[in-house]
Structure formats: structure tokens, C-alpha cells
Amino acid sequence: MKELMRRVVQCHLQRAGARVINRDDIDSALDEMLLKGGSLNLKRLGASRSVSSEVKPNAAS
């Protein structure tokens, strides 16, 4: 949970967001952790390897 919150804040700061963290910040952090982060991040989030192969990037990204 701490790592997810840290990444949410990083995504928020990178997009120079307003004072409030929004859904886009959370989605970006989760995408980074699930799709780009590798097996360690998947384990941190409690996902199995089979779940990671089912996760596909958002077409709008």
C-alpha cells in the first residue's frame, strides 16, 4: 500500500496536478506497477503470474 501511495503521488507531481489527487493519478500508478513494474510489484499487490498475463494496457494510453 505504501508503494502504491508513493507512486500515486509521483504520478500526480509529474503531471503537475492540482491540490487533489484524482483517478488519473491512481490509474497511472497502477499501470506502472502492474504493466511496467515486473514480478516484484505484482507480488506486492498480491497478483499471480496468470493475472499479469491477462492485464492489457489501456488502448487510450
C-alpha positions as CSV (number, residue, x, y, z in Angstrom):
1,M,0.0,0.0,0.0
2,K,2.8,2.4,0.8
3,E,4.4,1.8,-2.6
4,L,1.2,2.4,-4.4
5,M,0.6,5.7,-2.5
6,R,4.1,6.8,-3.2
7,R,3.7,6.2,-6.9
8,V,0.3,7.9,-7.0
9,V,2.0,11.0,-5.5
10,Q,4.8,10.7,-8.1
11,C,2.3,10.5,-11.0
12,H,0.4,13.4,-9.5
13,L,3.5,15.6,-9.3
14,Q,4.7,14.6,-12.8
15,R,1.5,15.8,-14.4
16,A,1.7,19.0,-12.2
17,G,-1.8,18.3,-10.9
18,A,-4.0,20.5,-8.8
19,R,-4.1,20.1,-5.0
20,V,-6.3,17.0,-5.2
21,I,-5.1,13.6,-6.4
22,N,-7.5,12.2,-9.0
23,R,-8.4,8.9,-10.6
24,D,-5.9,9.5,-13.4
25,D,-3.1,9.6,-10.9
26,I,-4.2,6.3,-9.4
27,D,-4.7,4.7,-12.8
28,S,-1.2,5.8,-13.9
29,A,0.4,4.4,-10.7
30,L,-1.4,1.1,-11.1
31,D,-0.5,0.8,-14.8
32,E,3.1,1.5,-13.9
33,M,3.2,-1.1,-11.2
34,L,1.2,-3.8,-13.0
35,L,2.4,-3.4,-16.5
36,K,5.8,-2.0,-16.3
37,G,7.0,-2.9,-12.8
38,G,7.7,-6.6,-13.2
39,S,7.1,-9.6,-10.9
40,L,8.1,-8.0,-7.6
41,N,5.4,-5.3,-7.9
42,L,2.9,-7.9,-8.8
43,K,3.8,-9.9,-5.7
44,R,3.5,-6.7,-3.6
45,L,0.0,-6.2,-5.0
46,G,-1.0,-9.8,-4.4
47,A,-1.4,-10.7,-8.1
48,S,-0.5,-14.0,-9.5
49,R,1.5,-14.5,-12.7
50,S,-1.6,-15.7,-14.6
51,V,-3.3,-12.4,-13.7
52,S,-0.5,-10.3,-15.1
53,S,-0.7,-12.0,-18.5
54,E,-4.4,-11.1,-18.6
55,V,-3.8,-7.4,-17.9
56,K,-3.6,-5.4,-21.1
57,P,-2.6,-1.8,-21.5
58,N,-5.4,0.7,-21.9
59,A,-5.9,1.5,-25.6
60,A,-6.3,5.2,-24.8
61,S,-2.9,5.4,-23.2
